[in-house]
């Protein structure tokens, strides 16, 4: 057992026993080597089932919305990605800060099949940006080269090549909505994709309607994506969703000066506000 894992178990026990939280969300072991799963702990004695290791891939923040104990205070293991997701949920009015107790965990990146997980490869925040207490020593932050390399590769294609690339991607989509369900920026109480529609807003798993869904979701989260990579990580068909998301992240950054979404619980909104001095090259 690592020192951080021991501290997480200890704090979860204390917080539950003292009644400071009604539920504590972390990770638990599975029967598969190298795999963990989100774990909800409501009894202090069950905190011994919590684990923390290089296989803790799941982003936990959005589970706060689904918890049956959301009317109280929920304890949450909080890395850089979880903390930015919590800020995202607060900024969108889906969560109040006092509803969560954040146990911060500095993170050096997770593994997947023995290699650095792709979702962690370009992480810009190894340390939580908000927390109530910190477990472990902070790790060094650094600019990650190649963050937009996949975007550059696609932009170097001709328009026909780019269309064929994305067409081939979304033809694989099975409309399972795992990307939407896992994304902390996709937190609407009711999603348009759950309504019965036909035509361009239809829900059939075909190339055209899949492309509309994928582009709609990407623009919906465009100024709000925290680059956690959870959408691509959970996609069963391997769609290159982060290449699309990072394109929008970079454009919003270049146009409006946004450099890190989820860094603040009350951020400026590039697509929800305007100034007379805003750039208008697209007009």
C-alpha positions as CSV (number, residue, x, y, z in Angstrom):
1,X,0.0,0.0,0.0
2,X,1.4,3.4,-0.9
3,X,1.5,6.3,1.5
4,X,-1.0,8.3,-0.5
5,X,-3.4,5.3,-0.6
6,X,-3.1,4.9,3.2
7,X,-3.8,8.6,3.7
8,X,-6.9,8.5,1.4
9,X,-8.3,5.6,3.4
10,X,-7.6,7.2,6.7
11,X,-9.2,10.6,5.7
12,X,-12.2,8.9,4.2
13,X,-12.8,7.0,7.4
14,X,-12.5,10.1,9.5
15,X,-14.7,12.3,7.3
16,X,-17.4,9.6,7.3
17,X,-17.2,8.8,11.0
18,X,-17.3,12.6,11.9
19,X,-20.3,13.1,9.7
20,X,-18.5,15.7,7.5
21,X,-19.5,13.8,4.4
22,X,-22.3,11.4,3.6
23,X,-20.4,9.6,0.9
24,X,-16.8,9.4,-0.2
25,X,-16.0,8.7,-3.9
26,X,-12.6,7.2,-4.8
27,X,-11.4,4.2,-6.7
28,X,-11.7,0.5,-5.9
29,X,-10.0,-2.7,-7.1
30,X,-11.5,-5.0,-9.6
31,X,-11.0,-8.7,-10.5
32,X,-8.9,-7.6,-13.5
33,X,-5.2,-6.9,-13.0
34,X,-4.3,-3.3,-13.7
35,X,-8.0,-2.1,-13.6
36,X,-9.8,0.0,-11.1
37,X,-13.4,1.3,-10.9
38,X,-15.1,4.2,-9.2
39,X,-16.0,3.3,-5.6
40,X,-18.7,4.9,-3.4
41,X,-18.1,4.5,0.3
42,X,-20.8,5.3,2.9
43,X,-19.5,3.4,5.9
44,X,-16.2,4.2,7.6
45,X,-15.2,0.6,7.7
46,X,-15.6,0.2,4.0
47,X,-12.9,2.9,3.3
48,X,-10.3,0.1,3.4
49,X,-11.6,-0.9,0.0
50,X,-10.3,2.3,-1.6
51,X,-7.2,2.1,-3.7
52,X,-4.9,4.6,-5.3
53,X,-2.3,3.6,-7.9
54,X,-1.2,4.2,-11.5
55,X,-4.4,2.4,-12.8
56,X,-6.9,4.9,-11.5
57,X,-8.0,6.1,-14.9
58,X,-11.6,7.1,-14.3
59,X,-12.5,10.8,-13.8
60,X,-14.6,10.9,-10.7
61,X,-16.0,14.5,-10.6
62,X,-19.2,13.9,-12.6
63,X,-20.3,11.1,-10.2
64,X,-21.0,13.8,-7.7
65,X,-24.1,14.7,-9.7
66,X,-25.4,11.1,-9.7
67,X,-24.7,10.4,-6.1
68,X,-27.8,9.5,-4.1
69,X,-26.3,11.5,-1.3
70,X,-26.0,14.7,-3.3
71,X,-28.3,16.6,-0.9
72,X,-25.5,16.3,1.7
73,X,-21.7,16.8,1.4
74,X,-19.8,14.3,-0.8
75,X,-16.1,13.6,-0.3
76,X,-14.1,13.3,-3.5
77,X,-10.6,12.2,-4.4
78,X,-9.5,15.2,-6.5
79,X,-6.6,15.4,-8.9
80,X,-5.9,18.2,-11.4
81,X,-8.6,16.9,-13.8
82,X,-11.2,16.3,-11.1
83,X,-10.6,19.8,-9.7
84,X,-11.1,21.5,-13.0
85,X,-14.2,19.4,-13.6
86,X,-15.6,20.5,-10.3
87,X,-15.0,24.1,-11.2
88,X,-16.7,23.5,-14.5
89,X,-19.8,22.0,-12.7
90,X,-19.9,25.0,-10.3
91,X,-19.6,27.5,-13.1
92,X,-22.4,25.8,-15.0
93,X,-24.7,26.0,-11.9
94,X,-24.8,22.2,-11.5
95,X,-23.0,22.1,-8.2
96,X,-22.3,24.3,-5.2
97,X,-18.8,24.4,-3.7
98,X,-20.1,23.6,-0.2
99,X,-21.6,20.3,-1.5
100,X,-18.2,18.7,-2.0
101,X,-15.2,18.1,0.3
102,X,-12.2,17.8,-1.9
103,X,-9.2,15.6,-0.9
104,X,-6.5,16.8,-3.3
105,X,-4.0,14.4,-4.8
106,X,-1.0,15.5,-6.9
107,X,-0.8,13.2,-9.9
108,X,2.1,12.2,-12.1
109,X,-0.1,10.5,-14.7
110,X,-1.9,7.2,-15.0
111,X,-1.0,4.0,-16.9
112,X,-3.1,2.1,-19.4
113,X,-1.9,-1.4,-20.5
114,X,1.5,-0.6,-19.0
115,X,2.0,2.7,-20.9
116,X,1.2,6.3,-20.0
117,X,-2.5,6.8,-20.6
118,X,-3.1,8.9,-23.7
119,X,-5.6,11.1,-21.7
120,X,-2.7,11.9,-19.3
121,X,0.0,12.5,-21.9
122,X,-0.8,16.2,-22.4
123,X,-2.2,17.0,-19.0
124,X,-1.5,20.6,-18.1
125,X,-2.5,20.4,-14.4
126,X,-0.8,17.6,-12.4
127,X,-1.9,19.3,-9.1
128,X,-5.5,20.1,-8.1
129,X,-6.4,23.7,-8.6
130,X,-8.9,23.6,-5.8
131,X,-9.1,21.4,-2.7
132,X,-9.9,21.4,1.0
133,X,-6.9,19.4,2.0
134,X,-3.9,17.9,0.1
135,X,-2.7,14.4,0.4
136,X,1.0,14.0,-0.8
137,X,3.5,16.4,-2.1
138,X,2.9,18.6,-5.1
139,X,4.5,17.6,-8.3
140,X,6.2,19.8,-10.8
141,X,4.0,21.4,-13.5
142,X,5.4,21.9,-16.9
143,X,4.3,22.8,-20.4
144,X,3.7,19.7,-22.4
145,X,5.1,19.7,-26.0
146,X,2.9,18.3,-28.7
147,X,-0.3,19.3,-27.0
148,X,-1.8,20.4,-30.4
149,X,0.2,18.1,-32.6
150,X,-2.8,16.0,-33.7
151,X,-4.6,19.2,-34.5
152,X,-1.7,20.4,-36.7
153,X,-1.6,17.0,-38.5
154,X,-5.3,17.3,-39.4
155,X,-5.0,21.0,-40.4
156,X,-2.2,20.1,-42.8
157,X,-4.6,18.0,-44.8
158,X,-6.6,19.3,-47.7
159,X,-10.3,20.1,-47.1
160,X,-11.3,16.9,-48.9
161,X,-8.8,14.9,-46.8
162,X,-10.1,16.4,-43.6
163,X,-13.7,15.6,-44.5
164,X,-12.8,12.0,-45.4
165,X,-11.0,11.7,-42.0
166,X,-13.9,12.9,-39.9
167,X,-16.4,11.0,-42.1
168,X,-14.5,7.8,-41.4
169,X,-14.4,8.6,-37.7
170,X,-18.1,9.2,-37.2
171,X,-19.1,6.4,-39.4
172,X,-17.8,4.2,-36.6
173,X,-20.0,5.9,-34.0
174,X,-22.7,3.7,-32.5
175,X,-24.4,6.5,-30.6
176,X,-23.9,5.0,-27.2
177,X,-23.4,8.5,-25.8
178,X,-20.5,7.4,-23.6
179,X,-18.6,10.5,-24.5
180,X,-21.5,12.7,-23.4
181,X,-22.1,10.8,-20.3
182,X,-18.5,11.0,-19.1
183,X,-17.8,14.6,-20.1
184,X,-18.0,17.1,-17.2
185,X,-18.8,19.9,-19.7
186,X,-21.8,17.9,-21.0
187,X,-23.8,18.4,-17.9
188,X,-27.2,19.7,-19.1
189,X,-30.1,18.3,-17.1
190,X,-31.8,17.3,-20.3
191,X,-29.8,16.7,-23.5
192,X,-31.2,17.5,-27.0
193,X,-30.0,14.1,-28.2
194,X,-32.5,12.4,-25.8
195,X,-35.5,13.9,-27.6
196,X,-37.1,12.2,-30.5
197,X,-36.1,14.0,-33.7
198,X,-35.7,13.3,-37.3
199,X,-33.5,14.7,-40.0
200,X,-30.3,16.5,-39.0
201,X,-31.3,16.1,-35.3
202,X,-32.0,12.4,-35.6
203,X,-30.5,9.7,-33.5
204,X,-29.8,7.0,-36.0
205,X,-26.3,5.6,-36.1
206,X,-25.5,6.6,-39.6
207,X,-22.7,8.8,-41.0
208,X,-24.6,12.1,-41.5
209,X,-26.5,12.1,-38.2
210,X,-23.4,10.9,-36.3
211,X,-21.4,13.8,-37.7
212,X,-24.0,16.3,-36.7
213,X,-24.1,14.9,-33.1
214,X,-20.3,14.9,-32.9
215,X,-19.9,18.4,-34.1
216,X,-22.8,19.7,-32.0
217,X,-21.3,18.2,-28.9
218,X,-17.9,19.5,-29.7
219,X,-19.1,23.1,-30.1
220,X,-21.4,22.8,-27.1
221,X,-18.3,22.0,-25.0
222,X,-15.9,24.2,-27.1
223,X,-15.2,27.0,-24.6
224,X,-15.7,24.7,-21.6
225,X,-13.6,21.6,-22.4
226,X,-11.1,20.9,-19.6
227,X,-9.1,18.5,-21.8
228,X,-9.5,15.6,-19.4
229,X,-9.7,13.3,-22.4
230,X,-12.5,11.3,-20.7
231,X,-14.7,11.3,-23.9
232,X,-12.0,9.7,-26.0
233,X,-11.0,7.3,-23.2
234,X,-14.5,5.8,-22.8
235,X,-15.3,5.7,-26.5
236,X,-15.7,2.0,-27.4
237,X,-15.1,2.7,-31.1
238,X,-11.9,4.6,-30.6
239,X,-13.0,7.9,-32.2
240,X,-10.3,10.6,-32.1
241,X,-12.5,13.1,-30.2
242,X,-9.7,15.0,-28.5
243,X,-8.3,16.0,-31.9
244,X,-11.6,17.8,-32.5
245,X,-11.9,19.2,-29.0
246,X,-8.3,20.5,-28.9
247,X,-8.9,22.3,-32.2
248,X,-11.7,24.3,-30.5
249,X,-9.7,24.8,-27.3
250,X,-6.9,26.3,-29.3
251,X,-9.2,28.5,-31.4
252,X,-11.0,29.8,-28.3
253,X,-7.5,30.5,-26.8
254,X,-6.3,32.3,-29.8
255,X,-9.4,34.4,-30.3
256,X,-10.3,35.2,-26.7
257,X,-7.2,34.6,-24.7
258,X,-8.6,31.6,-22.8
259,X,-5.6,29.4,-21.7
260,X,-7.1,27.0,-19.2
261,X,-10.7,26.0,-18.8
262,X,-11.9,24.9,-15.4
263,X,-9.1,26.9,-13.6
264,X,-11.8,29.1,-12.0
265,X,-15.3,28.5,-10.7
266,X,-16.5,31.8,-12.2
267,X,-14.8,32.1,-15.6
268,X,-15.4,34.5,-18.4
269,X,-17.5,33.0,-21.2
270,X,-16.1,33.4,-24.7
271,X,-19.4,32.3,-26.4
272,X,-21.8,33.7,-23.8
273,X,-20.6,37.3,-23.8
274,X,-19.1,39.8,-26.2
275,X,-17.1,43.0,-26.4
276,X,-17.3,45.6,-29.2
277,X,-13.5,45.0,-29.7
278,X,-13.9,41.3,-30.3
279,X,-12.2,40.0,-33.4
280,X,-14.5,39.5,-36.4
281,X,-12.4,38.0,-39.1
282,X,-15.0,35.3,-39.6
283,X,-17.7,37.8,-40.7
